[in-house]
Amino acid sequence: MNGNRELILPPQEFDLLKVLRDVNAPMKVEEVASRLGTDVNSLMRSIAELENLGLILTNKSTRRIIELTEEGRKYVETGLPEVRLVKVLLSCKCKPGINDMPNIAREHGISLSLNEINYALSSLTKMGIIRVSKGIIELTADKNKLTDINNRQETLSIIGNGIFEDEVPDNVRPVVQEFMRRGIVKAKERSIIELVITDKARELLSKGLVKSGTVITALTPELITSGNWRNFIIKKFDLSIPPPQAPIATKHFFAEFIKFVKEVFVSLGFEEVYGPHIELEFWNFDALFQAQDHPAREIHDTYFLKYPSTGKLLDNDLVSRVAHTHEDGWITGSRGWGYKWDPGRAVRLVLRTQTTSVSVRTLHDRGDGEYRAFTIDRVFRPEILDPKHSMEFNQADGIVVGEKLSFKHLLGVLEALARGMGMKKVMFKPAYFPFTSPSAEGYAYHEKLGWIEFVGSGIFRPEVVMPLGIRRSRVLAFGMGLDRIAMILMNIEDIRDLFSRDLNAIKTYWSNYSRFVNNLTNR
């Protein structure tokens, strides 16, 4: 600006300039917004305009801030699991078993899941507040140690509004670090913007050359016909500035990873098959020779439908064969489970807990022969959402059917799958699974994490395949959690990031996925 020419600014820009002049010190943008009675977002355009005019300077930096996760916000309301568990022990004045805790807590009006209890037991044992012996929980702490528990809850409440990492008191840093490992709090970079007025602006203000006025960016027919346009300042535009470019769209990395895994299966001669998310207990459990009193069939491990609560089984012969297998082994050579099988329980509807239900449906539909089938889809289990667990995740399940198959064939197929998915080193260990024998767990070597389990496998037992109509063939079966494999291969630490809608996160993980695919191509 030259000479004594007046500068007309919109009211918000003018007021912002006066605040900075009066304070006469650098101010955080949040402080300025508070003084002006507005929010930071609406202030950013005014800041950019004043900076372009040379009236203010912006100093930008970043600081790490500790914030609550969704789980942490829940615990602010309900209390940390360890706090709730101590309340239950103080209320009941008892020494309960671990498996009895959810019911005892419920009797005292406190909600505690088994997953939360496990976290609480770990924390309280390390703090010396409880002792666990042979599954029995005993409160051992004095009042001073119990105060430490309340302090943990207060620490969580303090973090509630966010606290900069370098401002966390030394005495609570270990607690905050534990909260981060548990996914209760998270650290993120926050941009800090400070504003300072320039000497140029001070001089113009002191001379009275900066004034407030209404600035318009468009001339409407009404303004022109009425002549009111003369009462406003028309904003000047610099047409030499290029317009902002729209970001290039990016495919979602996890969807592409699942597509990639499907291609690996197909390249090995597998055909994709499908099954329902809402499943009968019959297909999810009974057809897999899982006893009806098995703990995995209880409400703690399975989602049950409230309405409709039951479905129908149309193949009475199949039902009869499965029933006899459970009761006395039928013609499988097994003694079965030795109880009276309940058809009413078999028709209850659940959200499937495993994609193996699709495999047994496929075996029933196709019977004996030579074929390979796989499915990749969602399964559901009651879990507390945290960085490593989710109540909904993706599972891959596969079967290889043939008359002359052996356990060595199974290991060969699994090794080929692992190599196809970029796992260079694999090994197998004997394992136990209720519906396969013999069984094995497969491990893949990760450069940072070491040997990581990636698959459970085995040969389906006669109690599974014979009721389904398989007489001559052997069935090699396996299942793997794709979410975990994706996290390992793409260096993802939080399972929730697999489903992120944050464009910056998607771009970052897309780069990881592209690097992973390129490494496969170039090896």
N, C-alpha and C positions, 0 to 999 in steps of 0.2 A: 504494500500500500504506500502511495506516495503522498507527500504534503499533508494537508489537513483534511483530506477526504474522509467523510463519515463512513463507518462500517455498521450496517444494520444486521443484527443477528436475531434468529428466532429466540423466543423467551427462554427456552430451556438452555440453549447455548450461552446466552447472556448471563443467566443465573449461575450456571456452572463456572463461568469465568470469574464472577464476583466471589463465589465461595473459595476458589483457589487463591484469589488475591487477598481475601480477608484472613485466611488461615496462614498464608505465607510459609507453607511447608509442603513437602510431598504428601499426597493423600491417596489412600487406596480407593479404587473405584467404588467399592461397596460403601465406604464412608460418605463419598460424594452423593451416591444415589440415596442414601438414608437422609442426608440433609435436604435434598431436593424433593423428598417424598415420592420417589419413583423407584423402579427396579433397574438392575444393571443392564439388562438386555435393551431396554428402551433408551438407555443412555449411550450405548456404544456408537450409534450413528452420529450423535452430537460430538462425541470425542473425536471421531474420525474427521469431521468437518473442521473442528478447531485446530486439529493437528495439521491438516492440509493448509490452513491459513497461517500457520506458524505462530499461533497464539498459545498453544500448550505443547508440552513434551510428555511422552508416555515412556515409562520404564517397565519392561516386562521381564518377569522371572517365574520360576516354578518352585513349588514346595510340596513335599509329600504330606498328605493329610490322611489321618485314620478315620474311616467312616464305618458305620454299621452296615452289614449285609442285611438282606431280607430276614435271614434266620436270626441275626442279632437284634433287629427291631422287634421280632416276635418275643425274644427272651427278655427284652426290656419290659414288655407287658406281662409276660407269664412267669418270669424268673428263670435264671439259669437252671439247667437240669440238676447240677450239684446242690443248688440252693433248695430246689423243690424236694430232692431226695432227703436232705437233712431235715427239712420241715416234717416230712412223713415219719422219719425215724423218731423225732422228738415228740410227735403227736401220738404215735402208736405205742411208744416205749417198748418196742419189741425187737427181736433179732430175726428178721424175715429172710427167706430164701430169695435168690435173685429173680427166679421165675415168678415168685409170688408178688413182687413189688408193684407191677401195674395194677393189680386188683386191690392191694392194700392202699395204694395211693388214691385210687378211685373212691374208696370208702371214706377217705379223709378230704374229698373234694379237690384232689390234685391230679392233674393229668401227667403221666410219665410213660413214654413208650420204652420198649426194650432197648432200642438204639440209643435213646437219651440216657437210659440207666447205665449202659456200658460206658458212655462218655463220663458220666458223673462218678462212677466207681473208680475209673482211672484217675481222675483229678483228685478225688477225696482220699484215695489210698496214698498218692504221692504226698499229699498235705498232712498225712498222719491223722486224719479225722475219723476214718473208719478202718476196720479190718475185715477182710473177706477170707473165710476159711471153710472149705468144703461146700461152697455155694451159699454160705450163711453170712449175712451182713451184720456187723456189730459196730455201733457208734462208740468211739474210744476217746474223742477229743474233749478238752476242757473248754471253758467259756472263752478263753483268749483265742484259741484256734477257731472256734465257731465265729468269732468276730471277723476273722480273715475271710470267711465265706461271704459275709455281708459286704465286706469291702470290695470283693470281686463284683458283686452286683452293682455297687455304687460306681465302680470304675466303668462298667458297661453303660450306665446312665450318663456319666460325664462325657463319654465318647458320642453319645446320642446326637449331638449337634455338630459333630466333627471336631477334631483336635489335630493341630499340626504335629507331625511326628517328632520334631525337635523340641516340642513343648511338653511331651509326655514326661511326668516325673519319674526319676530313676527307680523309685521303690515299686512302681507298678509296671515297669517295662516288661518284666518276665510274664506277667499276667496278660498284657496286651499281645505279646508274641505268641502265647498259647492260644489266645482268641483267634489270632490270624491263622494258625495251623488248623484250627477247628472250623474255619470259615465263618466265624461269628462277626469278625471285623475284616476290613480290607484296607490296603494302602493304595492311594492313587495320586497321580500328579495333579496339582491344581495350579492354574495360571494366576499369578499375582500381577495386577496392573496398578502402577502408581502414576498419578498425574501431578504435573508441576506447571505453574504458569511461567511464560517466557517474559523476558525484559521488554520485548516488543509489545506484548499485551498490556503490561503495567503502564508503559508510556502512553498508549492509546487511551486506556481507561483514565489515567490522570488528566489527560487533555480533554476528556469528555467526548472523544471521537468514536466510542463504541456505544451503540444504543440498541434497545430492544424494539423489535417490530415484527409484524406478521409477514412471513415469507411464504410465497406460493410456488408450486412447481408446475402448475397447469392452469391455462386460461380456459374457463368454461364459457359457454354462450351467455350465461346469466351475468357473469362478471363483465363481459364486453358490452352487452346491451345496456346494463345499468350504469356503466362507467366506474363501478367500484374498484376495478383493477388499478385505478390511480392511487388508491389508499394502501396498496400492498407493495411489497418488494418482490420482484420476480427473480427467482433463483437462476443463476447462470450455470450452464452445464458445459463441461469440457468434453467435447466430442472426440478428442484425440485419444482418450483413455479407452482401451479395449474392454468390451463387456466380459463379465466372469464366464468361465466355461463350465458347462454342466459336467459333473463327474462321470467317468465311464463306468457303466454297469459291470458288476462282478458277480459271477456265479457263486452260490453258497458252497463253501469248501466241504462241508460234511455231506451234503447231498451228492457232490461229485465223488467223494470218497466211497460212499455206498455204491454208487454206479460203477466205480472202478472195481470194487470187490466182487460185484455181480459178474463183471466181465472176466475176472480171474476164475470164478466158478465155471462159467460157460466154456472157457478155454480148456477146462479139464473134463469136459463132457457131461457137466451137470445141467439139468433142466430146472428152471425156477417153478416152484409151486406156491400156492397161496392158501391161507386159512383165515377164519374169522378172529377178530379181536375178542369178541364176547364168545366164550366157550363153555361147553358143558363140563362139569367136573369129570364126567366119564372120559372124555378125550384128554383132558389136561392131567388127570391123575390115574383113574382106574385102568384105562387101557395100557398105562405104563407100569402096571403092577405096583402102584403105590398104595399102601394100606389106607383104609378110610379113617383110621385113627392117627395117621402120621401128622406130626406137629406142623408141617408145611401146609396142611390143608385147613389150618385154623385162621381166624380173622387177623392175627398178627402178621401173617405172611401172604395173605390172599385178599384181593378185593372181591366182595360178593355183591351181586346186583340186588337192589331192593325191589325194583319192579321193572319187568317181570322177574321173579326170583327163580323160576324153573323153566326148563325147555322140554323137548321130547326126544326120545330115542326110537328110531323107526326100525332098526334091524334087531328083531327079538332074538334071532339065533346068535348074533354077535354078543348081545347082552348076556345071554345064558352062558356062553363060553367064558366070558370074562368073569362072571359071577362064580362059576365052578373053579376057575383058576385061583381066585382069591380064597375060596373056602377050603378046597382040598387039593389044588394043583391040577385038576382035570387030567389030561393025558400028557402033560408036559414033563412028567418025572419029578415034579416038585411036590411038596406037601402043602403048598399054599400058605395063607396066613392063619388059617384055622379059626375063622370067625364067620358069622352070618353076614353075608354081603347085603348092603342096604341099597336097593334100586332108587329109593327116594333121594338119597344123598347124591347119587350119580347124575341126576338130572338138574341139580342146582347150577345156576349160571354164575360164572366168574369172569373177570378180566383175566385173560390167560397169563400165566406166570412164566411160560416157556414156549418157545416155538416148536418144541418137540411134539406138541399136539398136532402140528401140521404134518410132521413126518409120519406119525402113526395113522393119521387119516389117509395119507398117500399110500401107505402099505396096505391098508384095508381096501382101498379102491383098486389098486393094481395087482396085488397078490404076488405070487412067485414070478421070477423072470430075471432079466439082467437090465438094470437101469440105475441111473444116478439122479438124485433130486436134491434141491436145496431151497431154503426160504430165508429171506432177510426181512425182518419186520419188528414192530414194537411189541414189548412185553411189559407187564405192570406188576409191581410189588409195593406194599406199604413200606416206604422208607422215609426218613427225614432228609430233606433236600440239603445237601452240603457239597463241598467241592468234589467229593469222590463218590457220592451216592445220589441216586435219583429214583423217584417212584415210577418213572417211565424211561425205558432205554431200548436200544436196538440189539437184537440177537440174531446170529446166523446159525442155522441148523441144517445139517446135511446127512443124507443116507446113501450108501452104496449097496446095491442088492445083487447077489449072484450066488451060484451054487458052489463054486470052488474058492471062495474068498477065505483069507486067513487074517490073523492079527497083523502080520507083516504088511499085507496090502493096506490095512488101515493106516499104519504109520507112514507108509509111502505116500498115500493120498494127502495126509496132513502135512508132511514135509513139502510136498509140491505146492499146496495152498500157501503155506508160510512163505516160501521163497517167492511165490507169485505176488505176495503182498509186501515184499521188501524185507522180510525177516531172514537175514543171512545165516544165522546160527540157530539151530533148534535142537532140543533134546526132549526125551520123554521119561516119565517116572510112573511106576505102578500107582494106581489109585482105586478108590471105591466109589461107585455110583449105583444107586438102587436098581436101575433097570438095564445095566450092561454088565457083562462078565465074559472075558477079562476087561479091565478098564485101564485107561492111562490119562495122565495130564501132560499137555504139551507146553513147553517153555521156549520162549524166544529171547535171544540175547540183545539187550539194549546197552548202548555205549555208556550211558550215565547211570542207569538204574540196575544194571546187571541182568540176571535171568528173571523174566516176567512170565507168569502163566498166561497163556492165550487161548487154550482150548481144553475142554473135557471130552473124552471119547471112550468108545468101547464097542463090543459086539452085543447087540440086543439079546437079552435072555430069551429062552424058549417061552417063558411065562408072558412075554410081551408079544412075540411074533406069531406064535401058534394060534392064539384066539383070533388074530387078525386074518388068518387064512394062509399064512406063510408056512409051508411044509418042507420044501426042498432047499430053499435058499437060506443063505446067511445074510445078515444085515449089519453092515458097519455103520455106526452112528457117531455123530460128534456135534458139539455146540460151542459157540464162542460169543463173547460180548464184544460187539463191534465198537461201542463207544470207548471202551478201554483201549482197544487196539489203536483207534484213531488218535486218542490222546497221546499214546506213546510215540506213534510215528510222526505226529505233527507238533510235538512239544507243547501240548495243551495241559495246563495244570488244574483247571476247573471244569467239571463235566458240563456245567451250565453254559460255558462258552461254545459248546458244540451247536447250540441252538440260538446263538446270539443274533440279534437284529441290528446291532451296532455296526455301522458301515466301516468304521475304522478298524474294529476288531475283525470283521469279515475279510477286509483287505490284508490284514496282517497274517491271518491264518491261511488265506488263499496263497500268500507267498510261501508259507511253510509247505502247503500241499503241493504247489508247483515245484518247489525244490525237491520234495520227496519223489514226485513222479519223474523229474529229470534225472535224479540219481539212479532210479530204476532203469531208465532208458539208456543211460551212459555206462552202466556197469558191465 
